[in-house]
Amino acid sequence: MDFEWMAWTMPTAVFFITIAAMLAGMAIWEVVSPTIERRGLLPIATTRGDRLFIGLLGSGYLAIAWMGLTEWNLYLSIPVYIGFIALVIRYG
C-alpha cells in the first residue's frame, strides 16, 4: 500500500484503519443487538458507543503518559491500551 500521497506512515494508516474497523464493528453490533444504557464503574449511564469513545480517549491519555514517563518502546504499550479499552467497554 502506497500512502505517500497523504504523507502517512504505515503505522498511521494502520491506526486509522483500526479505528474505522472498530466503528464499523460497533455499528454492526448495534444493529444486531441494540444497546441499553447502564451504569457500571463510570459514574454516568453509558451505551457501548459511549464506553468505546471513553476507552479510546483514555488510551490516548495513557499513550501520552507512557511517552512522557518512560523510555520504553511505544509498541510495548499496545496491550495496555487494548486491555484498558476492553475493561471500559465491559465494566464501564
MIDOSE-1310 file (N, C-alpha, C; in nm, 2 decimals, decimal comma, always signed):
residues 92
mdfe	+0,08/-0,12/+0,00/+0,00/+0,00/+0,00/+0,09/+0,12/+0,00; +0,06/+0,21/-0,09/+0,14/+0,34/-0,10/+0,06/+0,46/-0,05; +0,10/+0,51/+0,07/+0,04/+0,62/+0,13/+0,11/+0,75/+0,12; +0,21/+0,76/+0,02/+0,29/+0,88/+0,01/+0,21/+1,00/-0,03
wmaw	+0,10/+0,98/-0,11/+0,02/+1,10/-0,15/-0,04/+1,16/-0,03; -0,05/+1,10/+0,08/-0,11/+1,16/+0,20/-0,01/+1,19/+0,31; +0,12/+1,16/+0,28/+0,23/+1,18/+0,37/+0,21/+1,10/+0,50; +0,14/+0,98/+0,49/+0,12/+0,89/+0,60/+0,23/+0,79/+0,61
tmpt	+0,26/+0,75/+0,73/+0,34/+0,63/+0,75/+0,25/+0,51/+0,77; +0,30/+0,39/+0,75/+0,22/+0,27/+0,77/+0,16/+0,26/+0,91; +0,23/+0,29/+1,02/+0,16/+0,29/+1,15/+0,04/+0,38/+1,16; +0,05/+0,50/+1,10/-0,06/+0,60/+1,10/-0,18/+0,54/+1,02
avff	-0,15/+0,48/+0,91/-0,26/+0,42/+0,83/-0,32/+0,31/+0,91; -0,24/+0,22/+0,97/-0,30/+0,11/+1,05/-0,38/+0,16/+1,16; -0,34/+0,27/+1,23/-0,41/+0,33/+1,34/-0,55/+0,37/+1,29; -0,56/+0,45/+1,18/-0,69/+0,50/+1,14/-0,78/+0,38/+1,08
itia	-0,72/+0,29/+1,01/-0,79/+0,17/+0,96/-0,85/+0,09/+1,08; -0,77/+0,08/+1,19/-0,82/+0,01/+1,30/-0,94/+0,08/+1,37; -0,93/+0,21/+1,38/-1,04/+0,29/+1,44/-1,16/+0,28/+1,35; -1,15/+0,29/+1,22/-1,26/+0,27/+1,13/-1,32/+0,13/+1,14
amla	-1,24/+0,03/+1,15/-1,29/-0,11/+1,17/-1,37/-0,12/+1,30; -1,32/-0,06/+1,41/-1,39/-0,06/+1,54/-1,52/+0,00/+1,53; -1,53/+0,12/+1,46/-1,65/+0,19/+1,45/-1,75/+0,11/+1,36; -1,70/+0,05/+1,26/-1,79/-0,04/+1,17/-1,84/-0,16/+1,25
gmai	-1,75/-0,22/+1,33/-1,79/-0,33/+1,41/-1,90/-0,29/+1,52; -1,88/-0,18/+1,58/-1,97/-0,13/+1,68/-2,11/-0,10/+1,61; -2,11/-0,05/+1,49/-2,23/-0,02/+1,42/-2,31/-0,15/+1,39; -2,24/-0,25/+1,34/-2,30/-0,38/+1,31/-2,35/-0,44/+1,44
wevv	-2,27/-0,43/+1,55/-2,32/-0,49/+1,68/-2,44/-0,42/+1,72; -2,45/-0,29/+1,70/-2,57/-0,21/+1,74/-2,69/-0,25/+1,66; -2,68/-0,28/+1,54/-2,79/-0,32/+1,45/-2,84/-0,46/+1,50; -2,74/-0,55/+1,52/-2,77/-0,69/+1,56/-2,83/-0,70/+1,70
spti	-2,77/-0,62/+1,79/-2,81/-0,62/+1,93/-2,82/-0,48/+1,99; -2,93/-0,41/+1,98/-2,93/-0,27/+2,03/-2,89/-0,26/+2,18; -2,82/-0,15/+2,20/-2,76/-0,14/+2,34/-2,86/-0,08/+2,43; -2,84/-0,10/+2,56/-2,92/-0,05/+2,67/-2,83/+0,03/+2,76
errg	-2,87/+0,16/+2,79/-2,78/+0,24/+2,88/-2,78/+0,17/+3,01; -2,66/+0,17/+3,07/-2,64/+0,11/+3,20/-2,53/+0,19/+3,28; -2,53/+0,17/+3,41/-2,43/+0,22/+3,49/-2,33/+0,11/+3,54; -2,20/+0,14/+3,52/-2,11/+0,04/+3,57/-2,01/+0,11/+3,66
llpi	-1,88/+0,10/+3,63/-1,78/+0,17/+3,71/-1,78/+0,32/+3,69; -1,82/+0,36/+3,57/-1,83/+0,50/+3,54/-1,95/+0,56/+3,61; -1,94/+0,69/+3,65/-2,04/+0,75/+3,73/-2,16/+0,80/+3,65; -2,17/+0,76/+3,52/-2,28/+0,80/+3,44/-2,33/+0,68/+3,36
attr	-2,46/+0,69/+3,32/-2,52/+0,59/+3,24/-2,46/+0,60/+3,10; -2,41/+0,49/+3,04/-2,34/+0,49/+2,91/-2,39/+0,37/+2,82; -2,38/+0,39/+2,69/-2,40/+0,29/+2,60/-2,27/+0,23/+2,56; -2,27/+0,13/+2,47/-2,14/+0,07/+2,43/-2,06/+0,17/+2,35
gdrl	-2,12/+0,25/+2,27/-2,05/+0,35/+2,19/-1,99/+0,45/+2,28; -2,06/+0,49/+2,38/-2,00/+0,59/+2,48/-1,88/+0,53/+2,55; -1,89/+0,40/+2,59/-1,77/+0,34/+2,65/-1,66/+0,32/+2,56; -1,68/+0,29/+2,43/-1,58/+0,28/+2,33/-1,51/+0,42/+2,32
figl	-1,58/+0,53/+2,31/-1,52/+0,66/+2,30/-1,44/+0,69/+2,42; -1,49/+0,66/+2,54/-1,42/+0,69/+2,66/-1,29/+0,61/+2,67; -1,30/+0,48/+2,63/-1,18/+0,39/+2,62/-1,08/+0,44/+2,53; -1,12/+0,49/+2,41/-1,02/+0,54/+2,31/-0,96/+0,67/+2,36
lgsg	-1,04/+0,76/+2,43/-0,99/+0,88/+2,48/-0,89/+0,85/+2,59; -0,93/+0,76/+2,68/-0,84/+0,72/+2,79/-0,71/+0,66/+2,74; -0,72/+0,58/+2,63/-0,60/+0,52/+2,58/-0,50/+0,63/+2,52; -0,56/+0,73/+2,46/-0,48/+0,84/+2,42/-0,40/+0,91/+2,53
ylai	-0,47/+0,93/+2,64/-0,40/+0,98/+2,76/-0,29/+0,89/+2,81; -0,33/+0,76/+2,81/-0,22/+0,66/+2,86/-0,10/+0,66/+2,77; -0,12/+0,68/+2,64/-0,01/+0,69/+2,54/+0,08/+0,81/+2,57; +0,01/+0,92/+2,59/+0,09/+1,04/+2,63/+0,17/+1,02/+2,75
awmg	+0,11/+0,96/+2,86/+0,18/+0,94/+2,98/+0,29/+0,84/+2,96; +0,27/+0,74/+2,88/+0,37/+0,64/+2,85/+0,49/+0,70/+2,79; +0,47/+0,79/+2,69/+0,58/+0,86/+2,62/+0,65/+0,96/+2,71; +0,57/+1,02/+2,80/+0,63/+1,12/+2,88/+0,71/+1,07/+3,01
ltew	+0,66/+0,95/+3,05/+0,72/+0,90/+3,18/+0,81/+0,78/+3,16; +0,82/+0,72/+3,04/+0,91/+0,61/+3,02/+0,99/+0,63/+2,90; +1,10/+0,55/+2,89/+1,18/+0,55/+2,77/+1,16/+0,43/+2,69; +1,06/+0,35/+2,73/+1,03/+0,22/+2,66/+0,97/+0,24/+2,53
nlyl	+0,98/+0,14/+2,44/+0,92/+0,15/+2,31/+0,77/+0,16/+2,32; +0,71/+0,25/+2,24/+0,56/+0,27/+2,25/+0,48/+0,14/+2,20; +0,54/+0,06/+2,12/+0,47/-0,06/+2,08/+0,45/-0,16/+2,19; +0,53/-0,15/+2,30/+0,51/-0,24/+2,41/+0,38/-0,20/+2,49
sipv	+0,33/-0,08/+2,47/+0,22/-0,04/+2,55/+0,08/-0,07/+2,48; +0,09/-0,12/+2,36/-0,04/-0,15/+2,29/-0,13/-0,25/+2,36; -0,07/-0,36/+2,42/-0,16/-0,45/+2,50/-0,23/-0,38/+2,62; -0,16/-0,28/+2,68/-0,21/-0,20/+2,79/-0,34/-0,12/+2,74
yigf	-0,33/-0,06/+2,62/-0,44/+0,02/+2,56/-0,55/-0,07/+2,53; -0,53/-0,19/+2,47/-0,63/-0,28/+2,43/-0,70/-0,33/+2,56; -0,62/-0,36/+2,66/-0,68/-0,41/+2,78/-0,77/-0,30/+2,85; -0,72/-0,18/+2,85/-0,79/-0,07/+2,90/-0,93/-0,05/+2,83
ialv	-0,92/-0,05/+2,70/-1,05/-0,03/+2,62/-1,14/-0,15/+2,65; -1,09/-0,27/+2,66/-1,18/-0,39/+2,69/-1,24/-0,37/+2,83; -1,16/-0,33/+2,92/-1,22/-0,31/+3,06/-1,33/-0,20/+3,06; -1,30/-0,09/+3,00/-1,40/+0,01/+2,99/-1,53/-0,03/+2,92
iryg	-1,52/-0,10/+2,81/-1,64/-0,15/+2,74/-1,71/-0,25/+2,82; -1,64/-0,34/+2,89/-1,71/-0,45/+2,96/-1,76/-0,40/+3,10; -1,69/-0,32/+3,17/-1,73/-0,29/+3,31/-1,76/-0,14/+3,33; -1,74/-0,06/+3,23/-1,76/+0,08/+3,24/-1,91/+0,11/+3,24
